[in-house]
Amino acid sequence: MNKIDELLASFLNELKENERSLRTIKKYSADICQFLTSKNITTLESITKDILIAYKCDLVDSCKPSSVNNKIIIINKFLTFAGLENLKLKLLKLQKKTSLENVLSVSDYERLLKYAEKLNKTKTLYTMKVLANTGIRIDELKFITVEAFKQGYARVSNKGKIRDIIISKKLSKELKKYCTQAGIKTGVIFITSNNKPIDNSCIWRDLKYIAGQARVNKKRVHAHSFRHLFAKEFMSKVNNVVLLADILGHSSLETTRIYTKSSIKEQRDILEGII
């Protein structure tokens, strides 16, 4: 193992010690290795500003601007770790969008529920209800347990933060009904046939299938569809972005504001009635 490989291994180990998720560590490793391989970097001394700028240009030609910035952030963190902070790249300046596209509407959500029941996709039906009524991420479903709905809240630990997610009385009744039907008496409610908590890959196929049958635009049905929907409905009824940030587990209000933007169709409907 050469010096730069050892440095990368140390960097990834630090991420692990800082309790970053396995998914995050794999992403960091892949992006850094992509840079090192594409520019034939074998030593720390061979990393120059010119090479970094050339790689940034390559990214601009092949990736979306947001993806370019994500990769640059990761490379910059590695450079800082390696003591090359003076070589850090600047992020692309992105125009802030005033709207969201491919956003799930309440009517879309209701159609998905209707067809999930019709198609006997019971687990996916209740999974959608939990996601839309709590705003949690799909990979946080493992914190929704029998004990949690009985006490009225779930304690979620993710990305180094711990937060309590309220489970409403209505949702608790729904979950009790599902657990009774499925014979679930304790522990994690949504699990695979191997007794592992379900994740995005487990329910992705069902969600896309249900969307197709319900004639809901499949582009609106993605990992954060129900999180977006929860945020929009929360803001329309409560209009408290600080509280929403706490519920969603965001450290930055800027991140939360992304979820509160309206869709292009919603903006058009609003503007139609101004004059």
VEXZA-544791 format. One line per 5 residues: number of its first residue (from 1); their letters; for each residue x, y, z of N, C-alpha, C, CB. Coordinates in steps of 0.2 Angstrom, whole numbers. Glycine has a CB too. Example, Ala and Ser with C-alpha at 12.3 -4.5 7.8 and 13.67 -1.06 7.14 Angstrom:
1	as	66:-28:39:62:-22:39:66:-16:39:57:-22:45; 64:-11:35:68:-5:36:64:0:39:70:-3:29
***
This chain:
1	mnkid	4:-6:0:0:0:0:4:6:0:-5:0:6; 3:11:-5:8:17:-5:5:22:0:8:20:-12; 9:27:0:7:32:5:0:35:4:12:38:5; -2:37:-2:-8:40:-3:-14:35:-1:-9:43:-10; -13:29:-3:-18:24:-1:-19:23:7:-16:17:-4
6	ellas	-13:24:10:-13:24:18:-17:30:20:-6:23:20; -16:35:17:-19:42:19:-26:41:18:-16:48:15; -28:38:12:-36:37:11:-39:33:16:-37:35:4; -35:27:18:-38:23:23:-38:26:30:-33:17:23; -34:30:31:-34:34:38:-40:39:38:-28:38:39
11	flnel	-41:42:32:-47:47:31:-53:43:32:-46:50:25; -54:38:29:-60:34:29:-61:31:37:-60:28:24; -56:29:40:-56:27:47:-59:32:51:-49:24:49; -56:38:50:-58:44:54:-66:45:53:-55:51:52; -68:44:47:-76:45:46:-79:40:50:-77:44:39
16	kener	-77:34:50:-80:28:54:-80:30:62:-76:22:53; -74:33:64:-74:34:71:-79:40:73:-67:36:73; -80:44:68:-85:50:69:-92:48:68:-83:56:64; -93:41:67:-99:38:67:-103:40:61:-103:39:73; -100:41:55:-103:42:49:-106:36:46:-98:45:44
21	slrti	-111:36:43:-114:30:40:-110:26:35:-121:31:37; -111:19:35:-108:15:30:-109:18:23:-110:8:30; -115:20:22:-117:23:15:-112:29:13:-124:24:15; -112:33:18:-108:40:18:-101:38:16:-109:44:24; -98:33:20:-91:31:20:-89:29:13:-89:26:25
26	kkysa	-94:24:10:-93:22:3:-93:27:-2:-99:16:2; -98:32:-1:-98:38:-6:-92:42:-6:-104:42:-4; -89:43:0:-83:47:1:-77:43:-3:-81:48:8; -77:36:-1:-72:32:-4:-72:32:-12:-72:25:-2; -78:31:-15:-79:31:-22:-77:37:-25:-86:29:-23
31	dicqf	-79:43:-22:-78:49:-26:-70:51:-25:-82:55:-22; -67:50:-20:-60:51:-19:-56:46:-24:-57:50:-12; -58:40:-24:-54:35:-28:-55:37:-36:-57:28:-27; -61:40:-37:-63:42:-44:-58:47:-46:-70:44:-45; -57:52:-42:-52:58:-43:-45:55:-44:-52:63:-38
36	ltskn	-43:51:-39:-36:48:-39:-34:44:-45:-34:44:-33; -39:40:-47:-38:36:-53:-38:39:-60:-44:30:-53; -43:44:-60:-44:47:-67:-38:52:-68:-50:52:-67; -35:54:-63:-29:59:-64:-22:55:-63:-29:65:-60; -23:49:-62:-16:45:-61:-12:47:-55:-12:44:-67
41	ittle	-16:49:-49:-13:51:-43:-10:46:-39:-17:56:-39; -3:45:-38:0:40:-34:3:42:-28:4:36:-39; 5:49:-28:8:52:-22:5:58:-21:16:53:-24; 5:60:-14:2:66:-12:5:72:-16:3:67:-4; 12:72:-17:15:77:-20:13:79:-28:23:76:-21
46	sitkd	10:74:-30:7:74:-37:1:78:-38:7:68:-41; -3:79:-32:-9:83:-32:-7:91:-33:-13:82:-26; -9:94:-38:-8:101:-39:-14:104:-40:-3:102:-45; -14:111:-40:-20:115:-41:-22:114:-49:-19:122:-40; -18:114:-53:-19:113:-60:-23:106:-61:-13:113:-65
51	iliay	-21:101:-58:-24:94:-59:-31:95:-56:-20:89:-55; -32:98:-50:-38:98:-47:-43:102:-51:-38:102:-40; -41:108:-54:-45:112:-58:-47:108:-65:-42:119:-60; -42:104:-67:-44:100:-73:-49:95:-72:-38:97:-76; -49:92:-66:-54:87:-64:-60:90:-63:-51:83:-57
56	kcdlv	-60:96:-60:-67:100:-59:-70:101:-66:-66:107:-55; -66:103:-71:-69:104:-78:-72:97:-80:-63:106:-82; -68:92:-79:-71:85:-81:-78:84:-78:-66:80:-79; -78:85:-72:-85:84:-68:-90:89:-71:-84:86:-61; -89:95:-72:-94:100:-75:-96:97:-82:-90:107:-76
61	dsckp	-92:94:-86:-94:91:-92:-98:85:-92:-88:90:-96; -98:81:-86:-101:75:-86:-106:74:-80:-96:70:-84; -107:79:-76:-111:78:-70:-116:84:-69:-108:77:-64; -121:84:-66:-126:89:-64:-122:94:-59:-132:87:-61; -123:100:-60:-120:105:-55:-120:103:-48:-123:112:-56
66	ssvnn	-126:101:-45:-127:99:-38:-122:93:-37:-134:97:-37; -121:88:-42:-117:82:-41:-110:84:-41:-118:77:-46; -108:89:-45:-101:92:-45:-99:95:-38:-101:98:-51; -104:99:-35:-102:102:-29:-102:97:-23:-108:107:-27; -106:91:-24:-105:86:-19:-99:83:-19:-111:81:-20
71	kiiii	-96:81:-25:-90:78:-26:-84:83:-24:-89:76:-33; -85:89:-25:-80:94:-23:-79:95:-16:-81:101:-26; -85:95:-12:-85:95:-5:-81:89:-2:-92:95:-2; -82:83:-5:-79:77:-2:-71:78:-4:-82:71:-6; -69:80:-10:-62:80:-11:-59:86:-7:-61:82:-19
76	nkflt	-62:91:-6:-60:96:-1:-58:94:6:-64:102:-1; -63:90:8:-62:87:15:-56:82:15:-68:83:17; -55:79:10:-49:74:10:-43:79:9:-49:70:3; -43:84:5:-37:88:5:-35:91:11:-38:94:0; -40:94:15:-39:96:22:-36:91:26:-46:99:25
81	fagle	-39:85:26:-36:80:30:-29:78:29:-40:73:29; -27:79:22:-20:78:20:-15:84:21:-20:76:12; -18:89:23:-14:95:25:-13:99:18:-7:93:27; -18:99:14:-17:102:7:-23:107:7:-17:98:1; -25:110:12:-31:115:12:-30:120:7:-32:117:19
86	nlklk	-24:123:6:-23:128:1:-25:126:-6:-15:130:2; -26:120:-7:-27:118:-14:-35:117:-15:-24:111:-16; -39:118:-10:-46:117:-10:-49:120:-16:-49:119:-4; -54:117:-19:-58:120:-25:-64:124:-23:-60:114:-30; -66:129:-27:-72:132:-26:-78:129:-28:-71:139:-29
91	llklq	-83:129:-25:-89:126:-27:-92:130:-33:-95:126:-21; -96:127:-37:-100:130:-42:-105:135:-39:-103:125:-47; -107:141:-42:-112:145:-39:-119:143:-43:-111:152:-41; -123:140:-39:-129:138:-41:-135:143:-40:-131:131:-38; -139:144:-45:-145:148:-44:-150:145:-40:-148:150:-51
96	kktsl	-152:148:-34:-157:145:-30:-164:144:-34:-158:149:-24; -167:138:-33:-173:137:-36:-179:140:-32:-175:130:-38; -184:143:-35:-189:146:-31:-195:141:-31:-192:152:-34; -194:135:-34:-199:130:-34:-197:123:-34:-204:131:-40; -201:118:-32:-199:111:-33:-203:108:-38:-200:107:-26
101	envls	-199:103:-42:-203:100:-47:-204:92:-45:-199:100:-54; -209:89:-48:-210:82:-47:-212:81:-39:-204:78:-49; -216:85:-37:-218:85:-30:-224:81:-29:-218:92:-27; -224:77:-24:-230:73:-23:-236:77:-20:-229:67:-18; -242:77:-22:-247:81:-19:-251:76:-15:-252:84:-25
106	vsdye	-256:79:-11:-260:76:-6:-265:71:-10:-265:81:-2; -267:73:-16:-271:69:-20:-267:63:-23:-275:73:-26; -261:64:-25:-257:59:-27:-256:53:-21:-250:61:-29; -254:56:-15:-253:52:-10:-260:48:-8:-252:56:-3; -266:51:-9:-272:47:-7:-273:42:-12:-278:52:-7
111	rllky	-271:43:-19:-272:38:-24:-267:32:-23:-270:41:-31; -261:34:-20:-256:28:-19:-258:24:-13:-249:31:-17; -261:27:-8:-264:23:-3:-270:18:-5:-267:27:3; -274:21:-9:-280:18:-12:-278:12:-16:-284:22:-16; -273:13:-20:-271:7:-25:-266:2:-21:-267:10:-31
116	aekln	-263:4:-16:-259:0:-12:-263:-5:-8:-254:4:-6; -269:-3:-6:-274:-7:-3:-277:-12:-8:-279:-3:1; -279:-9:-13:-282:-13:-19:-277:-18:-21:-284:-8:-25; -271:-17:-21:-266:-22:-24:-263:-27:-18:-260:-18:-27; -266:-26:-12:-264:-30:-6:-257:-29:-5:-265:-37:-8
121	ktktl	-254:-23:-6:-247:-21:-4:-248:-18:3:-244:-16:-9; -250:-22:8:-251:-20:15:-245:-16:18:-254:-25:19; -240:-20:18:-234:-17:21:-232:-10:18:-228:-22:21; -232:-10:12:-230:-3:9:-236:2:10:-230:-4:1; -242:0:11:-247:5:12:-246:8:19:-254:1:13
126	ytmkv	-244:4:24:-243:7:31:-236:11:31:-243:2:36; -232:8:27:-225:12:27:-226:19:24:-220:8:22; -230:20:19:-232:26:16:-235:31:22:-236:26:10; -240:28:25:-243:32:30:-238:34:36:-249:27:34; -234:30:38:-229:32:43:-224:38:40:-224:26:45
131	lantg	-222:37:34:-217:42:31:-221:48:30:-215:39:24; -227:48:28:-231:55:26:-233:58:33:-237:53:22; -234:54:38:-236:57:44:-231:59:49:-241:52:47; -225:57:48:-219:59:53:-214:63:50:-217:52:56; -213:62:43:-208:66:40:-201:62:40:-207:73:42
136	iride	-201:56:43:-194:53:44:-192:50:37:-195:47:49; -185:49:37:-182:46:31:-184:39:31:-174:47:31; -183:36:25:-184:29:24:-180:24:28:-184:26:17; -173:26:29:-169:23:33:-170:24:40:-162:24:31; -175:28:42:-176:29:49:-182:24:51:-177:36:51
141	lkfit	-185:21:47:-191:16:48:-189:11:54:-193:13:42; -183:10:54:-181:5:59:-182:7:66:-173:3:58; -183:14:67:-185:16:74:-192:16:76:-182:23:75; -196:14:71:-203:14:72:-205:7:74:-207:15:65; -206:6:81:-207:0:84:-213:-1:87:-201:-2:89
146	veafk	-215:-7:89:-222:-8:93:-221:-3:99:-223:-15:95; -216:-3:103:-215:0:109:-216:8:108:-208:-1:112; -213:10:102:-213:17:100:-221:20:99:-209:19:94; -225:16:95:-231:19:94:-236:18:101:-235:15:89; -234:13:105:-237:13:111:-236:19:116:-236:6:115
151	qgyar	-230:21:116:-228:27:120:-229:34:117:-221:26:122; -231:33:110:-233:39:107:-227:43:103:-236:44:111; -221:41:104:-216:44:100:-210:39:99:-213:50:104; -206:40:94:-200:36:92:-194:40:93:-201:33:85; -189:37:96:-182:41:97:-178:39:91:-179:39:104
156	vsnkg	-176:44:87:-173:42:81:-166:45:81:-176:46:75; -161:41:80:-154:43:80:-151:42:73:-150:38:85; -149:48:70:-146:48:63:-142:54:62:-152:48:58; -136:52:59:-131:58:57:-129:61:63:-135:62:52; -128:58:68:-125:61:74:-130:65:79:-119:65:73
161	kirdi	-136:64:77:-141:68:80:-147:63:83:-145:74:76; -149:65:89:-155:61:92:-161:66:92:-153:58:99; -167:63:90:-173:67:90:-179:63:91:-174:72:84; -184:66:95:-190:62:96:-195:64:91:-193:63:103; -198:59:88:-203:59:83:-210:57:85:-202:55:76
166	iiskk	-214:62:85:-221:61:88:-225:56:84:-225:68:89; -228:51:87:-233:47:83:-240:49:85:-231:39:84; -244:52:81:-250:54:83:-255:48:85:-254:58:77; -260:50:88:-265:45:91:-268:41:85:-271:48:95; -269:45:79:-272:42:73:-267:37:70:-274:47:68
171	lskel	-261:39:70:-256:34:67:-255:28:71:-249:38:65; -255:29:78:-254:24:83:-259:19:82:-254:27:90; -266:21:80:-271:16:79:-270:12:73:-278:20:79; -268:16:68:-266:13:61:-261:7:62:-264:18:56; -255:9:66:-250:4:67:-252:-2:71:-244:8:70
176	kkyct	-256:0:76:-259:-6:80:-263:-11:76:-263:-3:86; -267:-8:72:-271:-12:67:-266:-17:63:-276:-8:63; -261:-13:60:-257:-17:56:-253:-23:59:-252:-12:52; -250:-21:65:-247:-26:69:-251:-32:71:-244:-22:76; -257:-30:73:-262:-36:75:-263:-40:69:-269:-33:77
181	qagik	-264:-37:63:-265:-41:57:-259:-45:55:-267:-37:51; -253:-42:56:-247:-46:54:-244:-50:59:-242:-40:52; -247:-50:65:-244:-54:71:-238:-51:74:-243:-61:69; -237:-45:73:-231:-41:76:-232:-39:83:-228:-35:71; -228:-42:88:-230:-40:95:-224:-36:98:-230:-47:99
186	tgvif	-219:-36:95:-213:-32:98:-208:-30:93:-210:-36:104; -204:-25:95:-198:-23:90:-200:-19:84:-195:-29:88; -195:-19:79:-196:-16:73:-202:-18:69:-190:-16:69; -206:-13:67:-213:-15:63:-211:-17:56:-218:-10:64; -208:-13:53:-207:-14:45:-200:-18:44:-207:-8:41
191	itsnn	-201:-25:43:-195:-29:42:-195:-33:36:-194:-33:48; -190:-36:33:-189:-40:28:-191:-47:30:-183:-39:24; -191:-52:25:-192:-59:26:-186:-61:30:-193:-63:20; -180:-58:30:-175:-60:34:-174:-57:41:-168:-59:30; -180:-53:43:-180:-50:49:-175:-44:50:-179:-55:55
196	kpidn	-174:-41:44:-170:-35:44:-174:-29:43:-164:-35:39; -173:-23:46:-177:-17:44:-177:-15:37:-174:-11:48; -182:-14:34:-183:-12:27:-179:-6:25:-190:-12:24; -176:-5:19:-173:1:17:-176:3:11:-166:1:17; -173:9:8:-176:11:1:-176:6:-4:-172:17:-1
201	sciwr	-171:2:-5:-171:-3:-10:-176:-9:-9:-164:-7:-10; -179:-10:-3:-184:-15:-1:-191:-13:-4:-184:-16:6; -192:-6:-3:-199:-4:-5:-199:0:-12:-202:0:1; -193:1:-15:-193:5:-21:-197:2:-26:-186:6:-23; -197:-5:-27:-200:-8:-33:-208:-8:-32:-198:-15:-33
206	dlkyi	-210:-9:-25:-217:-8:-24:-220:-1:-25:-218:-11:-17; -216:4:-23:-218:10:-24:-219:12:-31:-214:15:-20; -215:10:-35:-215:12:-42:-221:8:-46:-208:10:-46; -222:2:-43:-227:-2:-46:-234:1:-44:-227:-10:-44; -235:3:-38:-241:6:-36:-242:12:-39:-241:7:-28
211	agqar	-237:16:-40:-238:23:-44:-240:21:-51:-231:26:-44; -237:16:-54:-239:15:-61:-247:13:-61:-235:9:-64; -249:9:-57:-256:6:-57:-260:12:-55:-257:1:-52; -258:17:-51:-262:22:-48:-262:28:-53:-260:25:-42; -258:28:-58:-257:33:-63:-254:39:-60:-263:34:-67
216	vnkkr	-250:38:-55:-246:44:-52:-239:44:-55:-246:43:-44; -237:50:-58:-231:51:-61:-225:48:-57:-229:59:-62; -222:43:-59:-217:39:-56:-211:44:-53:-214:34:-60; -210:49:-57:-205:54:-55:-206:57:-48:-204:59:-61; -212:57:-46:-214:60:-40:-213:55:-34:-221:63:-40
221	vhahs	-212:49:-36:-212:44:-31:-205:42:-30:-217:38:-32; -201:45:-25:-194:44:-24:-193:43:-16:-190:49:-27; -187:43:-15:-185:42:-8:-187:47:-3:-177:41:-7; -188:53:-5:-190:59:-1:-197:61:-2:-185:64:-1; -201:58:-7:-208:60:-9:-212:62:-3:-211:55:-13
226	frhlf	-212:57:2:-217:58:8:-214:63:13:-218:51:11; -207:63:13:-204:68:17:-206:75:15:-197:67:18; -205:76:8:-207:83:5:-215:84:7:-206:82:-3; -219:79:6:-226:80:7:-228:82:14:-230:74:5; -224:79:19:-225:80:26:-223:88:27:-221:76:30
231	akefm	-217:90:25:-215:96:26:-220:102:23:-208:97:22; -222:100:17:-227:105:14:-233:106:18:-228:103:7; -236:100:20:-242:101:24:-241:104:31:-245:94:24; -235:102:34:-234:105:40:-233:113:40:-227:102:43; -230:115:34:-229:122:34:-236:126:32:-224:124:28
236	skvnn	-240:122:28:-246:125:27:-251:126:33:-250:121:21; -250:122:37:-254:122:43:-251:125:49:-256:115:45; -244:124:50:-241:127:56:-237:133:54:-237:121:59; -233:133:49:-229:138:46:-224:140:51:-234:144:45; -220:135:54:-215:136:58:-209:132:56:-217:134:66
241	vvlla	-204:136:52:-199:132:49:-193:130:54:-195:137:44; -193:133:60:-188:131:65:-190:125:68:-188:137:70; -197:124:69:-199:118:72:-199:112:67:-207:119:75; -200:114:61:-200:109:56:-193:106:55:-202:112:49; -188:111:56:-181:109:55:-179:104:61:-176:115:56
246	dilgh	-182:105:67:-181:100:72:-184:93:71:-184:103:79; -190:93:68:-193:87:67:-190:83:61:-200:89:65; -187:87:56:-184:83:51:-177:81:52:-184:88:45; -174:84:58:-167:83:60:-162:87:56:-166:75:59; -164:93:54:-159:97:50:-155:101:54:-163:101:45
251	sslet	-148:102:53:-144:107:57:-145:114:54:-137:104:56; -146:114:47:-147:121:44:-154:122:42:-142:121:38; -156:128:43:-163:130:41:-163:131:33:-165:137:44; -157:132:30:-157:132:23:-159:125:20:-150:134:20; -157:120:23:-159:113:21:-167:112:21:-155:108:25
256	triyt	-169:115:27:-177:114:28:-181:118:23:-178:116:35; -178:124:21:-182:128:16:-183:125:10:-179:135:16; -178:120:8:-179:117:1:-186:113:1:-173:112:0; -188:110:7:-194:106:7:-200:111:8:-194:102:14; -199:117:9:-205:121:10:-207:125:4:-204:126:16
261	kssik	-203:124:-2:-205:128:-8:-210:124:-11:-198:128:-12; -214:128:-15:-220:126:-19:-218:123:-25:-225:131:-19; -222:119:-28:-221:116:-35:-222:122:-40:-225:110:-37; -220:121:-46:-221:126:-52:-229:126:-53:-218:124:-58; -232:121:-53:-239:121:-54:-243:125:-48:-242:114:-54
266	eqrdi	-241:124:-42:-244:128:-36:-242:135:-37:-241:125:-30; -236:137:-39:-235:144:-40:-239:147:-46:-227:145:-42; -240:143:-51:-244:145:-57:-251:147:-54:-244:140:-63; -254:142:-51:-261:143:-48:-261:149:-44:-263:136:-44; -256:150:-40:-256:156:-36:-256:163:-40:-250:156:-31
271	legii	-251:163:-45:-251:169:-49:-257:170:-53:-244:168:-53; -260:165:-55:-266:166:-59:-271:171:-56:-269:159:-61; -271:171:-50:-277:174:-46:-274:181:-44:-279:171:-41; -268:183:-45:-265:190:-42:-269:196:-46:-258:190:-43; -269:195:-52:-272:201:-56:-279:199:-59:-267:204:-61
***
